[in-house]
Amino acid sequence: MKRTIFGIICIIFFAGLVQSAHGQPFRYKPPAPPSQPQIRTPFTLSPDSVTITVTRRGSTDAVEGVAVAISGVPARSGTTDRLGHAYFNMPDGSYTVRLSKTGYDPSTRSLTKRGITSVAYEMVATSTVGAVPATSSLLVIVKQITPSRTVEMLPCVTISLFTRDWPISFARNGQTAGTDTDGTICGPTPEATTLDLSTGQASFDIPDGEYEVLIYKVGFIPIRHFLTKRGAGSLNGTLSAMQTFETICPPGAYYSTETRPLCEAPEATRVFNITDTASGRAIEGATIIAFNEYEASYHMTYKYGVIAETDSSGNATVSIRLPPTDEYYYYLIFKDGYLPTYNFIRATPGIETFIYTEGLTPLP
């Protein structure tokens, strides 16, 4: 009997100990469920935010650990996460995106950002990382559209093709074969000395890869191609003669979004400063072609451009026409011994003078 009474007293005593400091009885709380893993962007999302997603070609598998390098001022770099995502803040413009990861073919892509928020790329797995790829021929054929709307082969056109996929930087410059109007004899390219090339043709012996190809000649509107080369093949390009503002205004050229004649557009000055990316020195004698297209009243498109050359300070001034709303002018900068640069500028009303700084990279 005494033991029973003692047990009851002990139960009452310990029940009082499990009350909290606020006098509330203890209650069992189950553990919180584990939180789901989250992938967080390394910056606050903004209108300039871009998500780059990388997957393995032939599947939807994300590729983690891809080094992403984006050209620009400043340059941007990042690494994809386990979902294959890399995040960047970058304003509208033209960029070069380079992807690299051990076990995959490196890749160079061109990105023109105008309001987009996401871009998807694929990478190709390889089992021969570090091997020097075999080369094969690429035949480039260039024609021109004459003022009478006929098509003819065009000699002495410069072709620049380059990629940074192999080995680190790879580039070739050449000219189409033939005799120019001033008697200059052009071509063939050094790799094609054993070939009998017709007028307007050039041949390159290059490895497979993804190339940016620029085709240009003074007096014509430049063109750009993005080429994925797999084995021997050919590339065709057609250049249109570049007209001055004075020649396209009388036929009735209009803004593409307006009915106001282009002739009424005010002039504006754009100054280019060109330097050597390796030494930082000013480049004299670089040629700049700035150009655009305008739709005429009878549904024809006129290509209007201006040409300038840099002085001893690396400066060149071009005069363009300002539309009532923002429009883009494209430009090509080139000089022998350098990789050419292709980009665009925004012709913003209200800004009559603006300076652009560009760099040309010496050919490897």
C-alpha positions in Angstrom: 0.0 0.0 0.0 2.8 2.4 0.9 4.5 1.6 -2.4 1.3 2.4 -4.4 1.0 5.8 -2.6 4.7 6.6 -3.3 4.3 5.8 -7.0 1.3 8.2 -7.3 3.2 11.0 -5.6 6.2 10.5 -8.1 3.9 10.7 -11.1 2.3 13.9 -9.9 5.8 15.4 -9.2 7.3 14.6 -12.7 4.2 15.8 -14.5 4.8 19.3 -13.0 8.4 19.3 -14.3 7.4 19.0 -18.0 5.5 22.3 -17.9 7.1 25.2 -19.8 8.4 28.3 -18.2 5.1 30.0 -19.1 3.1 27.4 -17.3 2.0 25.7 -20.5 2.1 21.9 -20.6 4.6 20.2 -22.8 3.3 19.0 -26.2 5.0 17.0 -28.8 5.8 18.9 -32.0 6.6 16.8 -35.1 9.7 17.9 -37.1 9.1 20.3 -40.0 9.2 18.6 -43.5 12.5 19.0 -45.3 12.7 22.0 -47.6 13.0 21.4 -51.3 16.4 22.3 -52.8 16.2 25.6 -54.7 18.4 27.0 -57.4 18.8 30.7 -56.8 19.9 33.3 -59.4 23.0 35.2 -58.3 21.4 38.6 -58.9 18.1 40.4 -58.8 16.0 39.8 -61.9 15.7 42.8 -64.1 14.6 43.6 -67.7 18.2 42.9 -68.7 18.2 39.4 -67.1 19.0 36.5 -69.4 19.0 32.8 -68.6 21.2 30.6 -70.7 20.3 26.9 -70.7 22.7 24.2 -72.0 21.6 20.7 -72.8 23.3 17.7 -74.4 22.5 17.4 -78.1 20.1 14.6 -78.8 18.5 14.7 -75.4 17.0 17.0 -72.8 19.7 16.3 -70.3 21.1 19.4 -68.7 24.8 19.9 -68.8 26.2 21.1 -65.5 29.6 22.8 -65.2 29.7 24.4 -68.6 31.9 27.5 -68.6 30.0 30.3 -70.3 32.0 33.4 -71.5 30.2 36.3 -73.1 32.0 39.1 -75.0 31.2 42.7 -74.2 32.3 45.6 -72.1 32.6 44.4 -69.5 33.0 40.7 -70.4 30.7 38.3 -68.6 31.4 34.7 -67.5 29.6 32.1 -65.4 29.1 28.3 -65.0 25.9 26.3 -65.5 24.2 24.8 -62.4 22.8 21.3 -62.1 19.8 22.4 -64.2 22.1 23.6 -67.0 21.3 27.2 -66.2 23.6 30.2 -66.1 22.3 33.7 -65.3 23.5 37.1 -66.6 22.5 40.7 -66.6 23.2 42.2 -70.1 21.5 45.0 -72.0 20.3 44.6 -75.6 23.1 44.2 -78.1 25.2 41.7 -80.1 27.3 39.3 -78.2 29.6 36.3 -78.8 28.8 33.4 -76.4 31.5 30.7 -75.9 30.7 27.4 -74.2 33.3 24.9 -73.0 33.4 21.8 -70.8 35.7 18.8 -70.7 34.1 15.9 -72.6 32.2 18.2 -75.0 33.1 20.0 -78.2 33.6 23.7 -77.4 31.2 26.0 -79.1 31.0 29.6 -80.1 27.6 31.2 -80.8 26.4 34.7 -81.8 23.6 36.2 -79.6 21.6 39.2 -80.6 19.6 40.3 -77.5 16.6 42.4 -78.1 14.2 41.9 -75.2 14.7 38.2 -74.9 15.0 36.6 -71.4 16.2 33.1 -72.2 18.4 31.3 -74.7 18.9 27.6 -75.1 22.1 25.9 -76.5 23.1 22.3 -77.1 26.6 20.8 -76.7 28.0 17.7 -78.4 29.8 15.1 -76.4 33.1 14.0 -77.7 35.5 11.2 -76.9 38.5 12.8 -78.7 39.0 15.9 -76.5 42.3 17.5 -77.4 42.7 15.8 -80.8 43.5 17.9 -83.8 40.5 17.6 -86.2 40.9 16.7 -89.8 40.5 19.5 -92.4 38.4 19.6 -95.6 37.6 22.1 -98.2 35.0 24.9 -98.1 34.2 26.6 -101.4 32.8 30.1 -101.1 31.0 31.6 -104.1 30.2 35.3 -104.1 27.9 37.1 -106.6 26.6 40.6 -107.0 23.2 42.1 -107.9 23.9 44.7 -110.5 21.8 47.9 -110.8 20.0 46.3 -113.7 19.0 43.5 -111.3 21.2 40.9 -113.0 23.4 38.5 -111.0 27.2 38.3 -111.8 30.2 36.7 -110.2 32.1 39.1 -108.0 35.9 39.0 -107.8 38.2 40.5 -105.1 35.7 40.1 -102.3 37.3 39.5 -98.9 36.1 36.5 -96.9 36.9 36.3 -93.2 36.0 33.2 -91.3 36.9 32.5 -87.7 36.0 30.4 -84.7 37.5 30.1 -81.2 36.6 26.4 -81.0 40.0 25.1 -82.3 42.6 25.2 -81.0 42.1 28.4 -79.1 41.6 30.9 -81.9 41.4 30.0 -85.5 40.9 32.4 -88.4 41.3 32.6 -92.2 41.2 35.6 -94.6 41.0 35.2 -98.3 39.7 36.8 -101.5 37.6 35.5 -104.4 39.4 34.9 -107.6 39.2 37.2 -110.7 40.2 40.5 -112.0 38.7 43.7 -110.5 37.4 46.7 -112.4 40.7 48.5 -111.8 42.8 45.6 -113.1 43.7 44.1 -109.8 44.1 40.3 -109.9 42.8 38.5 -106.8 42.9 35.0 -105.4 43.1 32.2 -105.1 43.6 31.8 -101.4 46.9 30.1 -100.3 45.2 26.8 -99.6 43.7 26.7 -103.1 46.8 27.2 -105.2 46.3 23.8 -106.9 42.7 24.5 -107.8 41.4 26.2 -110.9 38.9 28.6 -109.3 36.4 30.5 -111.4 35.8 34.2 -110.9 34.0 34.9 -107.6 35.2 31.8 -105.9 37.5 31.2 -103.0 38.5 27.9 -101.3 39.6 27.2 -97.7 41.0 24.1 -96.1 39.7 24.2 -92.6 38.6 21.8 -89.8 35.0 21.2 -88.9 33.4 23.5 -86.5 31.1 26.5 -86.1 32.2 29.6 -87.9 31.3 33.2 -88.3 31.8 34.2 -91.9 32.0 37.9 -93.0 31.9 38.7 -96.7 32.7 42.3 -97.7 34.1 44.6 -100.3 34.3 48.4 -100.4 31.3 49.7 -102.3 29.0 46.9 -101.2 26.8 46.1 -98.2 28.6 43.5 -96.1 26.9 40.2 -95.2 27.4 37.8 -92.3 26.8 34.0 -92.1 26.9 31.5 -89.3 28.2 28.2 -90.6 28.3 24.8 -89.1 30.8 22.9 -91.1 30.8 19.1 -91.2 33.0 17.8 -94.0 33.6 19.4 -97.4 30.9 21.8 -98.6 30.2 25.2 -100.1 28.8 28.6 -99.1 27.0 31.1 -101.3 26.8 34.8 -100.7 25.3 37.7 -102.7 26.4 41.3 -102.2 24.3 44.4 -103.1 25.9 47.6 -104.2 25.9 50.2 -101.4 24.1 53.3 -102.2 24.5 56.7 -100.7 21.7 58.6 -99.0 21.5 61.0 -101.9 20.9 58.1 -104.4 18.1 56.4 -102.4 16.2 59.5 -101.3 14.8 60.6 -104.7 13.1 57.3 -105.5 10.8 57.8 -102.5 12.4 55.9 -99.6 10.4 55.9 -96.3 11.1 54.7 -92.8 10.0 51.1 -92.4 7.5 52.2 -89.7 6.6 55.7 -90.9 5.2 57.3 -94.0 7.5 60.3 -93.7 10.2 60.4 -96.4 13.7 59.5 -95.4 14.8 62.8 -97.0 13.4 64.6 -94.0 15.6 62.8 -91.5 18.1 65.0 -89.6 21.8 64.1 -89.8 23.8 63.0 -86.8 27.5 62.3 -86.1 28.9 59.1 -84.9 32.6 58.9 -84.0 34.4 55.6 -83.9 37.7 55.1 -81.9 39.5 51.9 -83.0 42.4 50.3 -81.0 44.5 47.2 -81.2 43.2 44.7 -78.5 46.7 43.3 -78.0 48.7 46.5 -77.5 45.9 49.1 -76.9 47.4 51.4 -79.5 45.2 53.3 -82.0 44.8 51.7 -85.4 45.2 54.0 -88.4 43.7 53.1 -91.8 40.9 50.8 -90.5 37.8 51.0 -92.7 34.3 51.4 -91.3 31.2 50.7 -93.2 27.9 51.7 -91.5 24.7 50.7 -93.2 21.0 50.1 -93.0 18.0 49.3 -95.1 14.9 51.4 -95.9 11.7 50.4 -97.6 10.6 52.4 -100.5 7.0 53.3 -101.3 6.7 50.6 -103.9 7.9 47.8 -101.7 11.5 47.8 -102.7 14.3 47.9 -100.1 17.2 50.3 -100.5 20.6 49.6 -98.8 22.1 52.9 -97.6 25.6 53.1 -96.2 28.5 55.4 -95.5 32.3 54.6 -95.4 35.0 56.2 -93.3 38.6 55.5 -92.4 40.4 56.0 -89.1 43.1 58.6 -88.8 46.4 58.4 -86.8 44.5 58.7 -83.6 42.3 55.8 -84.5 39.2 58.0 -85.0 36.7 58.1 -87.8 33.5 60.1 -88.2 30.4 59.0 -90.0 27.2 60.9 -90.7 24.0 59.0 -90.4 20.3 59.9 -90.7 18.2 59.8 -87.5 14.7 58.2 -87.8 11.8 59.5 -85.6 12.2 56.4 -83.4 15.2 54.2 -82.4 16.6 52.2 -85.3 19.7 50.2 -85.6 22.7 50.8 -87.9 25.0 47.9 -88.6 28.7 48.4 -89.0 31.7 46.5 -90.1 35.3 47.5 -89.2 38.2 45.8 -91.0 41.9 46.2 -91.7 44.5 43.8 -93.2 46.1 41.7 -90.5 43.1 41.9 -88.1 39.9 40.0 -87.5 37.0 42.2 -88.6 34.3 43.3 -86.2 30.6 43.3 -87.0 28.1 45.0 -84.7 25.3 47.5 -84.6 24.6 50.9 -83.1 21.3 52.5 -82.1 20.4 55.7 -83.9 18.6 57.4 -81.0 16.8 60.7 -81.8 18.0 63.6 -79.7 21.6 62.3 -79.5 23.4 64.0 -82.4 27.0 63.1 -81.5 28.2 59.9 -79.9 31.6 58.1 -79.6 31.9 54.3 -80.0 35.1 52.5 -78.9 35.9 49.2 -80.7 38.9 46.9 -80.7 40.4 44.9 -83.6 42.1 41.6 -82.7 45.3 40.8 -84.6 45.1 37.6 -86.7 46.8 34.6 -85.0 
